[in-house]
Amino acid sequence: RPELYFDQVADIKPTNQSMAGSSVVFNIQNDMALATTSLNESTDITPVALTASQVTLTLNEYGNGTITTAAVRGQSFVSIDEIQANTVGYNAGRSLDELAKIQLQAGTNVNYSAGATGVTPGARNQITPSDTLRAYDVRYNVAALKRNNVPGYGGYYLAFIHPDVSFDLWQESGNQALIAPHIYSAPEEVFRGEIGAFAGARFIETPTAPLF
């Protein structure tokens, strides 16, 4: 059984619905243009109207269950109720984790590693076995996130990595290598499955990472 990895980094803000309905609307305030022109005694500010955008989330319900019979409960050598509760509970956790992973996996702004500095394959189906993840790839993508003002977690970005891919990254040495979690963070602040940090990204190793 794999642990839950993706759900632990999802942002959650529980609140009561203001009204009944099947969707939640988030109003996002747009920033104003920067004021870079100086004022003087004969000029004043020119008021502008605020603009905003909206994001609508549709609420969905998920669930699973099992069946049982009086015969099974009466004839079983073990407590069927405990087994059912454990199985359904774990299924609920893994299902939520998978839903969180699906949202990340659906992204289209993807860069592929070519196993060398400064080279990027044109498409996923052009990747060869030698196109392993390198330190260059991590630095390239962290720079892109910073350039686009993407917020991180305590100064770091989070990267989910499959064990087979982390094996390739661990082959880097010197200033190309991963830093163990306890060096840069308190133990209680380490994410589940976190194996280290490098070039501004904290890596979480999980066997449930997408494979293509």
Beta strands, then each sheet from edge to edge (+ up, - down):
strand 1: 23-29
strand 2: 52-58
strand 3: 157-161
strand 4: 194-198
strand 5: 201-205
sheet 1: 1+ 2-
sheet 2: 3+ 5+ 4-
end
